[in-house]
Amino acid sequence: MKKSNIFVYIELSKFTNSLTTNLALCKQYLKSQASYFQVIPSKYFSIDLSEEWDSICELVVKKGPRLDEDGQIIRSAAVNTIDQMSEQECLAVSNRIFKLHEKVKQEFSQFDVA
């Protein structure tokens, strides 16, 4: 079994350390860390986990970027989409990211030698 790249593990660890499951703060934290959706390519995940990451990323960019009257991007697709999501939807996304991180972590602990 091919495990995820160490880059994924490190970046996803940093990402989850900056998220919360507090319903009142979840959206704010998710928006402030939205760049991780572009920084971590799915090709660095194991085959088993890359589809889940792609699914999460597709969900958080589905509304596209926000444009000004001249067609210039004023808000990224992720931030714009997250901004339009409910707190419950943001919490669900955060929980999916936490679960994915746990699965990546398990891939690495599986191969540890005591």
Buried (B, 14 or more C-beta within 10 A) or exposed (E): EEBBBEEBBEBBEEBBEEBBEEEEBBBBBBBEBBEBBEEBBBEBBBEEBBEBBBEBBEBBBEBEBBEEEEEEEEBBBBBBBBBEBEBEBBBBBBEBBBEBBEBBBEBEEEEEEE
